[in-house]
């Protein structure tokens, strides 16, 4: 268990947390909402444009084609030019593309814009994970990652009711409700991208908002830690891309992400499919799993940092997620029970994320971190394509969602087993020293 930090160190980390995490959290809400708001648009867009469930599932997953292919080059660019310019620029660009989704007229434009959105968004998440390694020591990283990544469930709390309300603008100014949804939910990314260009600080040594003694301590602490990791594991890109542990972490992330996007991109339709609820009510109900997940995510990450243990803090939530998916399959005819079961599955796959992302950053540094983190995220997000498409295929073939939900339960269990097996990997046996 890590020792309590002296006053200067604790105060410095509090300042860094207050300065960076809330802003990164807001950026990630915009990022995540722009990639998953298609799930609400589909409540009317599929009917208006004649999309089958399989066509929608393929289009929703097309985002991840561009997203996975451009992770590594995008993260290498960020490592070279800095987070401020790179993140600000891609946010403005993807905000424009997200709003342009209102112009979709058929499967061709739907698939193309989703893939293009993925290309541009590819640099955000792995870039932010890399950016956190520039500011937080390894023993503090699970909480930092979880604080940032609570944007995933909170985007559901915000986005569900908001998207449901925007669908109610159907017919205003001659636009469908789903067109208003894309237009208005893409614009915040443009504004936030512009704000990023002046707000973010690339490295601790440039942080004028930190007192001199705090800045000096943080720079030296991270320099020593990164030198220790680099001396033991190296920093070359080639080494990271060929590392078997990196690839196994990518597989583990695939198993987590399959559930996250399989549920996230179909949640409104799953809830509405067993009822005749209004769009706004569906939006409100869909916020419940997200809210429960946000609370659990922070609690699990904090406990993981306090104990210094990562593997069981990944495995146990995934077992809970498996139970939640199985329970959802058994309660689809009862919206309230299904929502409660969906909440348990959401608690599972989101709570695993903070401890999971603390694992690769314990042995990757420098260029190896930029490439390795991006590779893990790329491999994992292949499931962002496969998960939604699987749900669509099963829905068209069986008329329901139960088969796909049970498949996700099995994937969560496989992820729990892999997380525990990774305890035997030398690079992951213990967290980095707090020294």
TORKOL-4160 file (C-alpha; in steps of 0.2 Angstrom, whole numbers, padded with zeros to 4 digits, m for minus):
435
<pt num="1" X="0000" Y="0000" Z="0000"/>
<pt num="2" X="0007" Y="0017" Z="m0004"/>
<pt num="3" X="0013" Y="0029" Z="0010"/>
<pt num="4" X="0004" Y="0045" Z="0013"/>
<pt num="5" X="0011" Y="0059" Z="0002"/>
<pt num="6" X="0020" Y="0074" Z="0011"/>
<pt num="7" X="0012" Y="0091" Z="0011"/>
<pt num="8" X="0020" Y="0098" Z="m0005"/>
<pt num="9" X="0017" Y="0082" Z="m0015"/>
<pt num="10" X="m0001" Y="0080" Z="m0010"/>
<pt num="11" X="m0004" Y="0099" Z="m0013"/>
<pt num="12" X="0004" Y="0098" Z="m0030"/>
<pt num="13" X="m0006" Y="0083" Z="m0035"/>
<pt num="14" X="m0022" Y="0092" Z="m0029"/>
<pt num="15" X="m0018" Y="0107" Z="m0040"/>
<pt num="16" X="m0014" Y="0096" Z="m0055"/>
<pt num="17" X="m0030" Y="0086" Z="m0053"/>
<pt num="18" X="m0041" Y="0102" Z="m0051"/>
<pt num="19" X="m0033" Y="0110" Z="m0066"/>
<pt num="20" X="m0033" Y="0096" Z="m0078"/>
<pt num="21" X="m0046" Y="0082" Z="m0074"/>
<pt num="22" X="m0062" Y="0093" Z="m0074"/>
<pt num="23" X="m0057" Y="0100" Z="m0091"/>
<pt num="24" X="m0052" Y="0083" Z="m0098"/>
<pt num="25" X="m0068" Y="0076" Z="m0092"/>
<pt num="26" X="m0079" Y="0089" Z="m0101"/>
<pt num="27" X="m0069" Y="0086" Z="m0117"/>
<pt num="28" X="m0072" Y="0068" Z="m0116"/>
<pt num="29" X="m0091" Y="0070" Z="m0113"/>
<pt num="30" X="m0091" Y="0079" Z="m0130"/>
<pt num="31" X="m0080" Y="0066" Z="m0138"/>
<pt num="32" X="m0090" Y="0051" Z="m0132"/>
<pt num="33" X="m0107" Y="0059" Z="m0135"/>
<pt num="34" X="m0102" Y="0063" Z="m0153"/>
<pt num="35" X="m0098" Y="0045" Z="m0156"/>
<pt num="36" X="m0113" Y="0037" Z="m0148"/>
<pt num="37" X="m0127" Y="0049" Z="m0150"/>
<pt num="38" X="m0131" Y="0040" Z="m0166"/>
<pt num="39" X="m0139" Y="0027" Z="m0154"/>
<pt num="40" X="m0153" Y="0040" Z="m0150"/>
<pt num="41" X="m0154" Y="0046" Z="m0168"/>
<pt num="42" X="m0157" Y="0028" Z="m0174"/>
<pt num="43" X="m0174" Y="0029" Z="m0165"/>
<pt num="44" X="m0181" Y="0039" Z="m0180"/>
<pt num="45" X="m0166" Y="0039" Z="m0192"/>
<pt num="46" X="m0168" Y="0021" Z="m0196"/>
<pt num="47" X="m0186" Y="0022" Z="m0200"/>
<pt num="48" X="m0184" Y="0038" Z="m0210"/>
<pt num="49" X="m0169" Y="0032" Z="m0221"/>
<pt num="50" X="m0175" Y="0013" Z="m0221"/>
<pt num="51" X="m0160" Y="0006" Z="m0212"/>
<pt num="52" X="m0161" Y="m0012" Z="m0206"/>
<pt num="53" X="m0154" Y="m0017" Z="m0189"/>
<pt num="54" X="m0139" Y="m0025" Z="m0197"/>
<pt num="55" X="m0136" Y="m0009" Z="m0208"/>
<pt num="56" X="m0137" Y="0002" Z="m0193"/>
<pt num="57" X="m0126" Y="m0009" Z="m0183"/>
<pt num="58" X="m0113" Y="m0009" Z="m0197"/>
<pt num="59" X="m0114" Y="0010" Z="m0199"/>
<pt num="60" X="m0112" Y="0013" Z="m0180"/>
<pt num="61" X="m0097" Y="0001" Z="m0180"/>
<pt num="62" X="m0089" Y="0009" Z="m0195"/>
<pt num="63" X="m0083" Y="0023" Z="m0183"/>
<pt num="64" X="m0071" Y="0011" Z="m0177"/>
<pt num="65" X="m0063" Y="0007" Z="m0194"/>
<pt num="66" X="m0055" Y="0024" Z="m0195"/>
<pt num="67" X="m0053" Y="0025" Z="m0176"/>
<pt num="68" X="m0043" Y="0009" Z="m0175"/>
<pt num="69" X="m0032" Y="0012" Z="m0190"/>
<pt num="70" X="m0026" Y="0030" Z="m0185"/>
<pt num="71" X="m0023" Y="0027" Z="m0166"/>
<pt num="72" X="m0004" Y="0025" Z="m0167"/>
<pt num="73" X="0000" Y="0038" Z="m0180"/>
<pt num="74" X="m0011" Y="0051" Z="m0171"/>
<pt num="75" X="m0003" Y="0047" Z="m0154"/>
<pt num="76" X="0014" Y="0049" Z="m0161"/>
<pt num="77" X="0010" Y="0066" Z="m0168"/>
<pt num="78" X="0003" Y="0071" Z="m0151"/>
<pt num="79" X="0020" Y="0066" Z="m0143"/>
<pt num="80" X="0029" Y="0077" Z="m0155"/>
<pt num="81" X="0018" Y="0092" Z="m0156"/>
<pt num="82" X="0010" Y="0092" Z="m0139"/>
<pt num="83" X="m0008" Y="0089" Z="m0133"/>
<pt num="84" X="m0013" Y="0107" Z="m0133"/>
<pt num="85" X="m0012" Y="0110" Z="m0152"/>
<pt num="86" X="m0016" Y="0092" Z="m0157"/>
<pt num="87" X="m0031" Y="0089" Z="m0146"/>
<pt num="88" X="m0038" Y="0107" Z="m0150"/>
<pt num="89" X="m0037" Y="0105" Z="m0168"/>
<pt num="90" X="m0044" Y="0087" Z="m0169"/>
<pt num="91" X="m0059" Y="0093" Z="m0158"/>
<pt num="92" X="m0064" Y="0107" Z="m0170"/>
<pt num="93" X="m0063" Y="0095" Z="m0184"/>
<pt num="94" X="m0073" Y="0081" Z="m0177"/>
<pt num="95" X="m0086" Y="0093" Z="m0171"/>
<pt num="96" X="m0089" Y="0099" Z="m0189"/>
<pt num="97" X="m0090" Y="0081" Z="m0195"/>
<pt num="98" X="m0102" Y="0076" Z="m0180"/>
<pt num="99" X="m0114" Y="0090" Z="m0185"/>
<pt num="100" X="m0112" Y="0085" Z="m0203"/>
<pt num="101" X="m0121" Y="0069" Z="m0199"/>
<pt num="102" X="m0137" Y="0078" Z="m0201"/>
<pt num="103" X="m0134" Y="0077" Z="m0220"/>
<pt num="104" X="m0135" Y="0058" Z="m0220"/>
<pt num="105" X="m0146" Y="0052" Z="m0234"/>
<pt num="106" X="m0142" Y="0034" Z="m0236"/>
<pt num="107" X="m0131" Y="0020" Z="m0230"/>
<pt num="108" X="m0116" Y="0026" Z="m0241"/>
<pt num="109" X="m0116" Y="0043" Z="m0233"/>
<pt num="110" X="m0119" Y="0036" Z="m0216"/>
<pt num="111" X="m0105" Y="0023" Z="m0217"/>
<pt num="112" X="m0093" Y="0037" Z="m0224"/>
<pt num="113" X="m0096" Y="0050" Z="m0211"/>
<pt num="114" X="m0095" Y="0038" Z="m0197"/>
<pt num="115" X="m0078" Y="0031" Z="m0203"/>
<pt num="116" X="m0072" Y="0049" Z="m0205"/>
<pt num="117" X="m0077" Y="0054" Z="m0188"/>
<pt num="118" X="m0067" Y="0039" Z="m0181"/>
<pt num="119" X="m0052" Y="0044" Z="m0191"/>
<pt num="120" X="m0052" Y="0061" Z="m0183"/>
<pt num="121" X="m0057" Y="0056" Z="m0165"/>
<pt num="122" X="m0043" Y="0042" Z="m0165"/>
<pt num="123" X="m0031" Y="0054" Z="m0157"/>
<pt num="124" X="m0041" Y="0059" Z="m0143"/>
<pt num="125" X="m0043" Y="0045" Z="m0130"/>
<pt num="126" X="m0025" Y="0037" Z="m0132"/>
<pt num="127" X="m0018" Y="0055" Z="m0132"/>
<pt num="128" X="m0027" Y="0059" Z="m0116"/>
<pt num="129" X="m0020" Y="0043" Z="m0107"/>
<pt num="130" X="m0003" Y="0047" Z="m0113"/>
<pt num="131" X="m0005" Y="0065" Z="m0107"/>
<pt num="132" X="m0010" Y="0059" Z="m0090"/>
<pt num="133" X="0007" Y="0050" Z="m0089"/>
<pt num="134" X="0015" Y="0067" Z="m0091"/>
<pt num="135" X="0007" Y="0074" Z="m0075"/>
<pt num="136" X="0003" Y="0059" Z="m0063"/>
<pt num="137" X="0014" Y="0047" Z="m0055"/>
<pt num="138" X="0010" Y="0028" Z="m0058"/>
<pt num="139" X="0003" Y="0026" Z="m0040"/>
<pt num="140" X="m0010" Y="0040" Z="m0043"/>
<pt num="141" X="m0015" Y="0035" Z="m0060"/>
<pt num="142" X="m0030" Y="0024" Z="m0058"/>
<pt num="143" X="m0040" Y="0038" Z="m0050"/>
<pt num="144" X="m0034" Y="0051" Z="m0063"/>
<pt num="145" X="m0039" Y="0039" Z="m0077"/>
<pt num="146" X="m0056" Y="0036" Z="m0069"/>
<pt num="147" X="m0059" Y="0054" Z="m0065"/>
<pt num="148" X="m0057" Y="0058" Z="m0083"/>
<pt num="149" X="m0066" Y="0042" Z="m0090"/>
<pt num="150" X="m0081" Y="0045" Z="m0079"/>
<pt num="151" X="m0086" Y="0055" Z="m0094"/>
<pt num="152" X="m0092" Y="0039" Z="m0102"/>
<pt num="153" X="m0106" Y="0036" Z="m0090"/>
<pt num="154" X="m0109" Y="0054" Z="m0087"/>
<pt num="155" X="m0111" Y="0057" Z="m0105"/>
<pt num="156" X="m0126" Y="0045" Z="m0104"/>
<pt num="157" X="m0133" Y="0055" Z="m0089"/>
<pt num="158" X="m0132" Y="0071" Z="m0099"/>
<pt num="159" X="m0134" Y="0064" Z="m0117"/>
<pt num="160" X="m0149" Y="0053" Z="m0114"/>
<pt num="161" X="m0162" Y="0066" Z="m0108"/>
<pt num="162" X="m0154" Y="0079" Z="m0120"/>
<pt num="163" X="m0155" Y="0068" Z="m0135"/>
<pt num="164" X="m0172" Y="0062" Z="m0131"/>
<pt num="165" X="m0177" Y="0081" Z="m0129"/>
<pt num="166" X="m0169" Y="0086" Z="m0146"/>
<pt num="167" X="m0178" Y="0072" Z="m0155"/>
<pt num="168" X="m0194" Y="0082" Z="m0150"/>
<pt num="169" X="m0188" Y="0096" Z="m0162"/>
<pt num="170" X="m0194" Y="0085" Z="m0176"/>
<pt num="171" X="m0201" Y="0096" Z="m0190"/>
<pt num="172" X="m0194" Y="0112" Z="m0184"/>
<pt num="173" X="m0187" Y="0122" Z="m0198"/>
<pt num="174" X="m0190" Y="0108" Z="m0209"/>
<pt num="175" X="m0177" Y="0096" Z="m0201"/>
<pt num="176" X="m0180" Y="0079" Z="m0193"/>
<pt num="177" X="m0177" Y="0077" Z="m0174"/>
<pt num="178" X="m0162" Y="0067" Z="m0177"/>
<pt num="179" X="m0155" Y="0080" Z="m0188"/>
<pt num="180" X="m0157" Y="0093" Z="m0175"/>
<pt num="181" X="m0148" Y="0081" Z="m0163"/>
<pt num="182" X="m0133" Y="0079" Z="m0174"/>
<pt num="183" X="m0132" Y="0097" Z="m0177"/>
<pt num="184" X="m0133" Y="0104" Z="m0160"/>
<pt num="185" X="m0123" Y="0090" Z="m0151"/>
<pt num="186" X="m0108" Y="0093" Z="m0163"/>
<pt num="187" X="m0106" Y="0111" Z="m0160"/>
<pt num="188" X="m0099" Y="0110" Z="m0142"/>
<pt num="189" X="m0084" Y="0101" Z="m0148"/>
<pt num="190" X="m0080" Y="0115" Z="m0159"/>
<pt num="191" X="m0081" Y="0127" Z="m0145"/>
<pt num="192" X="m0071" Y="0116" Z="m0133"/>
<pt num="193" X="m0058" Y="0113" Z="m0146"/>
<pt num="194" X="m0055" Y="0132" Z="m0147"/>
<pt num="195" X="m0054" Y="0133" Z="m0128"/>
<pt num="196" X="m0041" Y="0119" Z="m0128"/>
<pt num="197" X="m0029" Y="0129" Z="m0138"/>
<pt num="198" X="m0026" Y="0141" Z="m0124"/>
<pt num="199" X="m0031" Y="0131" Z="m0108"/>
<pt num="200" X="m0020" Y="0115" Z="m0109"/>
<pt num="201" X="m0002" Y="0115" Z="m0104"/>
<pt num="202" X="0009" Y="0102" Z="m0113"/>
<pt num="203" X="0021" Y="0097" Z="m0099"/>
<pt num="204" X="0023" Y="0101" Z="m0080"/>
<pt num="205" X="0039" Y="0111" Z="m0083"/>
<pt num="206" X="0028" Y="0124" Z="m0093"/>
<pt num="207" X="0015" Y="0125" Z="m0079"/>
<pt num="208" X="0015" Y="0143" Z="m0074"/>
<pt num="209" X="m0001" Y="0140" Z="m0064"/>
<pt num="210" X="0010" Y="0129" Z="m0052"/>
<pt num="211" X="0021" Y="0136" Z="m0038"/>
<pt num="212" X="0039" Y="0135" Z="m0042"/>
<pt num="213" X="0043" Y="0122" Z="m0029"/>
<pt num="214" X="0028" Y="0111" Z="m0034"/>
<pt num="215" X="0033" Y="0112" Z="m0052"/>
<pt num="216" X="0051" Y="0107" Z="m0048"/>
<pt num="217" X="0045" Y="0092" Z="m0037"/>
<pt num="218" X="0033" Y="0086" Z="m0050"/>
<pt num="219" X="0046" Y="0087" Z="m0065"/>
<pt num="220" X="0059" Y="0078" Z="m0054"/>
<pt num="221" X="0047" Y="0065" Z="m0048"/>
<pt num="222" X="0041" Y="0060" Z="m0065"/>
<pt num="223" X="0058" Y="0061" Z="m0073"/>
<pt num="224" X="0065" Y="0048" Z="m0060"/>
<pt num="225" X="0050" Y="0037" Z="m0062"/>
<pt num="226" X="0051" Y="0037" Z="m0081"/>
<pt num="227" X="0070" Y="0035" Z="m0081"/>
<pt num="228" X="0067" Y="0019" Z="m0070"/>
<pt num="229" X="0054" Y="0012" Z="m0081"/>
<pt num="230" X="0064" Y="0016" Z="m0097"/>
<pt num="231" X="0079" Y="0008" Z="m0090"/>
<pt num="232" X="0070" Y="m0008" Z="m0086"/>
<pt num="233" X="0059" Y="m0010" Z="m0101"/>
<pt num="234" X="0066" Y="0003" Z="m0114"/>
<pt num="235" X="0057" Y="0016" Z="m0124"/>
<pt num="236" X="0057" Y="0011" Z="m0142"/>
<pt num="237" X="0041" Y="0010" Z="m0152"/>
<pt num="238" X="0046" Y="m0007" Z="m0160"/>
<pt num="239" X="0049" Y="m0014" Z="m0143"/>
<pt num="240" X="0031" Y="m0009" Z="m0138"/>
<pt num="241" X="0023" Y="m0015" Z="m0153"/>
<pt num="242" X="0030" Y="m0032" Z="m0152"/>
<pt num="243" X="0028" Y="m0034" Z="m0133"/>
<pt num="244" X="0017" Y="m0049" Z="m0130"/>
<pt num="245" X="0010" Y="m0041" Z="m0114"/>
<pt num="246" X="0004" Y="m0026" Z="m0124"/>
<pt num="247" X="m0005" Y="m0038" Z="m0136"/>
<pt num="248" X="m0013" Y="m0047" Z="m0121"/>
<pt num="249" X="m0019" Y="m0031" Z="m0114"/>
<pt num="250" X="m0026" Y="m0026" Z="m0131"/>
<pt num="251" X="m0036" Y="m0042" Z="m0130"/>
<pt num="252" X="m0042" Y="m0039" Z="m0113"/>
<pt num="253" X="m0047" Y="m0021" Z="m0118"/>
<pt num="254" X="m0057" Y="m0029" Z="m0133"/>
<pt num="255" X="m0067" Y="m0040" Z="m0121"/>
<pt num="256" X="m0071" Y="m0025" Z="m0110"/>
<pt num="257" X="m0075" Y="m0013" Z="m0125"/>
<pt num="258" X="m0086" Y="m0026" Z="m0133"/>
<pt num="259" X="m0099" Y="m0024" Z="m0118"/>
<pt num="260" X="m0097" Y="m0006" Z="m0117"/>
<pt num="261" X="m0101" Y="m0002" Z="m0135"/>
<pt num="262" X="m0112" Y="m0017" Z="m0138"/>
<pt num="263" X="m0123" Y="m0009" Z="m0124"/>
<pt num="264" X="m0120" Y="0009" Z="m0127"/>
<pt num="265" X="m0124" Y="0010" Z="m0145"/>
<pt num="266" X="m0140" Y="0000" Z="m0143"/>
<pt num="267" X="m0146" Y="0005" Z="m0125"/>
<pt num="268" X="m0161" Y="0016" Z="m0131"/>
<pt num="269" X="m0167" Y="0003" Z="m0143"/>
<pt num="270" X="m0166" Y="m0011" Z="m0130"/>
<pt num="271" X="m0176" Y="m0001" Z="m0117"/>
<pt num="272" X="m0189" Y="0005" Z="m0130"/>
<pt num="273" X="m0190" Y="m0012" Z="m0138"/>
<pt num="274" X="m0199" Y="m0019" Z="m0124"/>
<pt num="275" X="m0211" Y="m0005" Z="m0121"/>
<pt num="276" X="m0220" Y="0010" Z="m0129"/>
<pt num="277" X="m0211" Y="0023" Z="m0119"/>
<pt num="278" X="m0209" Y="0041" Z="m0126"/>
<pt num="279" X="m0192" Y="0046" Z="m0132"/>
<pt num="280" X="m0189" Y="0057" Z="m0117"/>
<pt num="281" X="m0194" Y="0043" Z="m0105"/>
<pt num="282" X="m0182" Y="0032" Z="m0114"/>
<pt num="283" X="m0168" Y="0045" Z="m0112"/>
<pt num="284" X="m0172" Y="0047" Z="m0094"/>
<pt num="285" X="m0171" Y="0028" Z="m0091"/>
<pt num="286" X="m0155" Y="0026" Z="m0101"/>
<pt num="287" X="m0147" Y="0039" Z="m0089"/>
<pt num="288" X="m0149" Y="0027" Z="m0074"/>
<pt num="289" X="m0136" Y="0014" Z="m0079"/>
<pt num="290" X="m0124" Y="0028" Z="m0083"/>
<pt num="291" X="m0126" Y="0037" Z="m0066"/>
<pt num="292" X="m0124" Y="0021" Z="m0056"/>
<pt num="293" X="m0108" Y="0017" Z="m0067"/>
<pt num="294" X="m0100" Y="0034" Z="m0063"/>
<pt num="295" X="m0101" Y="0032" Z="m0044"/>
<pt num="296" X="m0094" Y="0014" Z="m0045"/>
<pt num="297" X="m0081" Y="0019" Z="m0057"/>
<pt num="298" X="m0073" Y="0032" Z="m0045"/>
<pt num="299" X="m0075" Y="0021" Z="m0030"/>
<pt num="300" X="m0066" Y="0005" Z="m0038"/>
<pt num="301" X="m0052" Y="0016" Z="m0045"/>
<pt num="302" X="m0049" Y="0024" Z="m0028"/>
<pt num="303" X="m0048" Y="0008" Z="m0019"/>
<pt num="304" X="m0036" Y="0001" Z="m0033"/>
<pt num="305" X="m0024" Y="0016" Z="m0030"/>
<pt num="306" X="m0025" Y="0014" Z="m0011"/>
<pt num="307" X="m0021" Y="m0005" Z="m0011"/>
<pt num="308" X="m0009" Y="m0004" Z="m0026"/>
<pt num="309" X="m0019" Y="m0019" Z="m0033"/>
<pt num="310" X="m0025" Y="m0019" Z="m0052"/>
<pt num="311" X="m0029" Y="m0036" Z="m0058"/>
<pt num="312" X="m0043" Y="m0041" Z="m0046"/>
<pt num="313" X="m0050" Y="m0023" Z="m0048"/>
<pt num="314" X="m0052" Y="m0027" Z="m0066"/>
<pt num="315" X="m0058" Y="m0045" Z="m0065"/>
<pt num="316" X="m0071" Y="m0042" Z="m0051"/>
<pt num="317" X="m0081" Y="m0029" Z="m0060"/>
<pt num="318" X="m0081" Y="m0039" Z="m0076"/>
<pt num="319" X="m0089" Y="m0053" Z="m0067"/>
<pt num="320" X="m0102" Y="m0041" Z="m0061"/>
<pt num="321" X="m0104" Y="m0035" Z="m0079"/>
<pt num="322" X="m0107" Y="m0053" Z="m0084"/>
<pt num="323" X="m0121" Y="m0056" Z="m0072"/>
<pt num="324" X="m0129" Y="m0039" Z="m0077"/>
<pt num="325" X="m0129" Y="m0044" Z="m0096"/>
<pt num="326" X="m0137" Y="m0061" Z="m0091"/>
<pt num="327" X="m0150" Y="m0053" Z="m0080"/>
<pt num="328" X="m0154" Y="m0041" Z="m0094"/>
<pt num="329" X="m0157" Y="m0055" Z="m0106"/>
<pt num="330" X="m0169" Y="m0063" Z="m0094"/>
<pt num="331" X="m0179" Y="m0047" Z="m0090"/>
<pt num="332" X="m0181" Y="m0038" Z="m0107"/>
<pt num="333" X="m0200" Y="m0039" Z="m0106"/>
<pt num="334" X="m0200" Y="m0028" Z="m0090"/>
<pt num="335" X="m0192" Y="m0011" Z="m0094"/>
<pt num="336" X="m0188" Y="m0006" Z="m0075"/>
<pt num="337" X="m0180" Y="m0023" Z="m0071"/>
<pt num="338" X="m0170" Y="m0023" Z="m0088"/>
<pt num="339" X="m0164" Y="m0005" Z="m0084"/>
<pt num="340" X="m0158" Y="m0011" Z="m0066"/>
<pt num="341" X="m0149" Y="m0026" Z="m0075"/>
<pt num="342" X="m0141" Y="m0014" Z="m0088"/>
<pt num="343" X="m0135" Y="m0004" Z="m0073"/>
<pt num="344" X="m0126" Y="m0018" Z="m0066"/>
<pt num="345" X="m0118" Y="m0022" Z="m0082"/>
<pt num="346" X="m0113" Y="m0004" Z="m0085"/>
<pt num="347" X="m0105" Y="m0004" Z="m0067"/>
<pt num="348" X="m0095" Y="m0019" Z="m0072"/>
<pt num="349" X="m0087" Y="m0014" Z="m0088"/>
<pt num="350" X="m0084" Y="0005" Z="m0083"/>
<pt num="351" X="m0077" Y="0001" Z="m0066"/>
<pt num="352" X="m0064" Y="m0010" Z="m0074"/>
<pt num="353" X="m0057" Y="0005" Z="m0084"/>
<pt num="354" X="m0047" Y="0015" Z="m0072"/>
<pt num="355" X="m0037" Y="0000" Z="m0065"/>
<pt num="356" X="m0035" Y="m0007" Z="m0082"/>
<pt num="357" X="m0027" Y="0009" Z="m0089"/>
<pt num="358" X="m0015" Y="0010" Z="m0074"/>
<pt num="359" X="m0007" Y="m0007" Z="m0080"/>
<pt num="360" X="0001" Y="m0002" Z="m0096"/>
<pt num="361" X="0008" Y="0014" Z="m0090"/>
<pt num="362" X="0018" Y="0005" Z="m0076"/>
<pt num="363" X="0030" Y="m0002" Z="m0089"/>
<pt num="364" X="0028" Y="0009" Z="m0105"/>
<pt num="365" X="0037" Y="0026" Z="m0106"/>
<pt num="366" X="0042" Y="0038" Z="m0120"/>
<pt num="367" X="0039" Y="0033" Z="m0138"/>
<pt num="368" X="0035" Y="0016" Z="m0132"/>
<pt num="369" X="0020" Y="0023" Z="m0121"/>
<pt num="370" X="0014" Y="0033" Z="m0136"/>
<pt num="371" X="0014" Y="0018" Z="m0147"/>
<pt num="372" X="0009" Y="0005" Z="m0135"/>
<pt num="373" X="m0006" Y="0014" Z="m0127"/>
<pt num="374" X="m0012" Y="0017" Z="m0145"/>
<pt num="375" X="m0010" Y="m0001" Z="m0150"/>
<pt num="376" X="m0019" Y="m0007" Z="m0135"/>
<pt num="377" X="m0033" Y="0005" Z="m0138"/>
<pt num="378" X="m0034" Y="0001" Z="m0156"/>
<pt num="379" X="m0035" Y="m0018" Z="m0153"/>
<pt num="380" X="m0048" Y="m0015" Z="m0140"/>
<pt num="381" X="m0059" Y="m0004" Z="m0150"/>
<pt num="382" X="m0060" Y="m0017" Z="m0164"/>
<pt num="383" X="m0074" Y="m0023" Z="m0152"/>
<pt num="384" X="m0082" Y="m0006" Z="m0155"/>
<pt num="385" X="m0085" Y="m0012" Z="m0172"/>
<pt num="386" X="m0089" Y="m0030" Z="m0169"/>
<pt num="387" X="m0100" Y="m0027" Z="m0153"/>
<pt num="388" X="m0114" Y="m0016" Z="m0161"/>
<pt num="389" X="m0113" Y="m0026" Z="m0177"/>
<pt num="390" X="m0116" Y="m0042" Z="m0168"/>
<pt num="391" X="m0131" Y="m0035" Z="m0159"/>
<pt num="392" X="m0139" Y="m0030" Z="m0176"/>
<pt num="393" X="m0136" Y="m0047" Z="m0184"/>
<pt num="394" X="m0143" Y="m0056" Z="m0169"/>
<pt num="395" X="m0158" Y="m0044" Z="m0169"/>
<pt num="396" X="m0162" Y="m0047" Z="m0187"/>
<pt num="397" X="m0160" Y="m0066" Z="m0186"/>
<pt num="398" X="m0170" Y="m0068" Z="m0169"/>
<pt num="399" X="m0181" Y="m0053" Z="m0167"/>
<pt num="400" X="m0173" Y="m0050" Z="m0150"/>
<pt num="401" X="m0158" Y="m0045" Z="m0140"/>
<pt num="402" X="m0156" Y="m0059" Z="m0128"/>
<pt num="403" X="m0143" Y="m0069" Z="m0138"/>
<pt num="404" X="m0132" Y="m0054" Z="m0140"/>
<pt num="405" X="m0133" Y="m0050" Z="m0122"/>
<pt num="406" X="m0128" Y="m0068" Z="m0117"/>
<pt num="407" X="m0113" Y="m0067" Z="m0129"/>
<pt num="408" X="m0108" Y="m0051" Z="m0120"/>
<pt num="409" X="m0109" Y="m0060" Z="m0103"/>
<pt num="410" X="m0097" Y="m0073" Z="m0109"/>
<pt num="411" X="m0085" Y="m0060" Z="m0116"/>
<pt num="412" X="m0085" Y="m0052" Z="m0099"/>
<pt num="413" X="m0081" Y="m0068" Z="m0090"/>
<pt num="414" X="m0067" Y="m0071" Z="m0102"/>
<pt num="415" X="m0060" Y="m0054" Z="m0098"/>
<pt num="416" X="m0060" Y="m0058" Z="m0080"/>
<pt num="417" X="m0050" Y="m0074" Z="m0082"/>
<pt num="418" X="m0038" Y="m0065" Z="m0093"/>
<pt num="419" X="m0035" Y="m0051" Z="m0081"/>
<pt num="420" X="m0031" Y="m0063" Z="m0067"/>
<pt num="421" X="m0020" Y="m0073" Z="m0079"/>
<pt num="422" X="m0010" Y="m0057" Z="m0082"/>
<pt num="423" X="m0004" Y="m0057" Z="m0064"/>
<pt num="424" X="0010" Y="m0069" Z="m0070"/>
<pt num="425" X="0017" Y="m0056" Z="m0082"/>
<pt num="426" X="0033" Y="m0050" Z="m0075"/>
<pt num="427" X="0030" Y="m0032" Z="m0081"/>
<pt num="428" X="0013" Y="m0032" Z="m0072"/>
<pt num="429" X="0017" Y="m0040" Z="m0055"/>
<pt num="430" X="0018" Y="m0024" Z="m0045"/>
<pt num="431" X="0014" Y="m0006" Z="m0047"/>
<pt num="432" X="0029" Y="0006" Z="m0050"/>
<pt num="433" X="0037" Y="0012" Z="m0034"/>
<pt num="434" X="0031" Y="0027" Z="m0026"/>
<pt num="435" X="0048" Y="0034" Z="m0023"/>
